[in-house]
Amino acid sequence: MKTLLILISFLFLSNSNVIHQDTPLQIDENGNIIGLPKEFSPAKFDLNKKALRINDKEIVFPKCLNYYFEEHKNPKLNLSASWYHSKEIMPYYLNFDISDKSVNYGYTILVDLETLELIYINKSITKGNTTYNPEIELEEKCLTEYKNGIKTLN
């Protein structure tokens, strides 16, 4: 029995990604993102301007990405992040989850928390008990516009 407990403990400790979960965040009435550690402060998101600021970096999402925030009639925006995993696996990130209860799809926009670079955009489609997450291929012009829009503030 002792050997079994040691084996189970080892499996959980050696594969921490299995139990990894994003940390849910909140946006207050002033656009402040609540729930990130101080190293990512100030943290703000203005949905109307599609402007994100994390620490000394800022991006105003280009028009080619505004569609994902504006496509739904009754959008629900959830933010989550992860900064406590190994950066060798994946950069620290901020996750925008945009959905609408009246449809069976939504969008996920993943942004690097330290550089604000775009990691990817997925469309989440639910059919019955199955969810599909195809990655959205953006045009090179859009990717360049996004990358050039990242500013370092003083």
N, C-alpha and C positions, 0 to 999 in steps of 0.2 A: 504494500500500500504506500509506503514511504517513497519507494522508487517511482511509482505512478504520479504522486504529487510533485516530485522534483521534475519529472518529465513535463508535466502540464505547465508548471511554473516557467520552465525553460522556454517552452514554445511561446508563451505569452510575452515573456521578456525579450526574446530574440526577434520577434516579429511584431514590433509595436505599430507598424503601419496598418495592421489589421484592425486595431482599435482606435486609430486616429480619427478625430472628428474636427471639423472647422469650429471656430468660436463664433457664435452669433454676435452681431453688432447692431447698434441702434443709431438712428439719425435723429437728433433733436430738432426743435422748431427753427433753430438758427443754422442748420446744416452741419453741425458738429457730429462727427462720427464718434460714438461712445463705445468703448470696449477695447481699444488698442492700447498697447503699452506706450509709455512716455516717449520712447525713441522714435515713434511714428507721429508725434504731435508737432504742430497742430494737424488735425485730420478733419477735412470738410468735404462735403459733396453737395453741390447745388444742382438739383434735378432740372430746374428750369433752364439753366445755362449749360447743363451737362459738363460741369467743371468739378474736377477732383483735385484736392490738395492733400498730400501726405508729406509732413515735415517740410523740407525745402524744395519739393518738387510739385509741379502743377501741370495738369493737362486739361484742356477744353476739348472734349470729344469732338472730332470732326463730323461734318454733316453726314458723311457716309456711314457713321455708326449711330447717329441719332435715331434712325429707324428702329433699332432694337429697344430703345427706351419708349418710343412713341407708338409702336405698332398695335398694342392692345388698347381696347376701349376703356377697361377698368384695371390698369396695371397695378400689380403689387410688387414692390421692390424690397427684397431681402438682401442684407449684406452679411457676409461672414468672412473670416480671414484665418490664416494659419501662419504662425511665425515661430513655432516651437518644434519644428521638425528639422532634419538635416537639409541644408541648402544643396548638398550633393544630389539629393533625390529630386528636389524641386525648389525653386526660389520661394521665399516668403511671399504670400499672395493675398490679394483682396478679391473676393468673389461677389459679383453682382448677379443675383438671381431675379429675373424679371418674368412674372407670370400673370395669368388672368384666369380666374376660376371658370369663366364661361367658355374657354377653349381648352383643347387637349395638348397645347404646346406652350413653350416658353423659351427664354434665352438665358444663357450663362455667359458672362463676360469675366474672364480671369485676367487680373492685372498684377504685375510684380509690385509688391509693397515698397521696395526700396528704390526702384528706378522708374516706376509707373509704366514700364514697357508692357505692351499687350502680349499676353501669353497665348490665349486663344479665345474664340467665341464658339459656343455650341448651341444647337437648337435641341431642346428636350421635347420629345414627342411621346405621349402616353397612349398606348392602344391596349385596352383591357388591363391586365396586370403587368404588362411589359412596357418599359421605358427605353426609347432609343435616344442616343446622344450624338448625332452626327456633327462633326466639326464643320463650321462655316468657313469656306475659303473666301477671303477678302481679296479684292483687286490690289495689285501692287501700288497703285496710286493712293488708295485709301490707307494702306499700311505705311507708306511714306509720309502721308499727311499726318497720320497719328504720331509717328516717331518724331517728326519735325516739330510737332506741337508741344512736346514735353519741354517744360522750362524749369530751370533752376533759379529759385528766388534767393534774394540776399538775406 
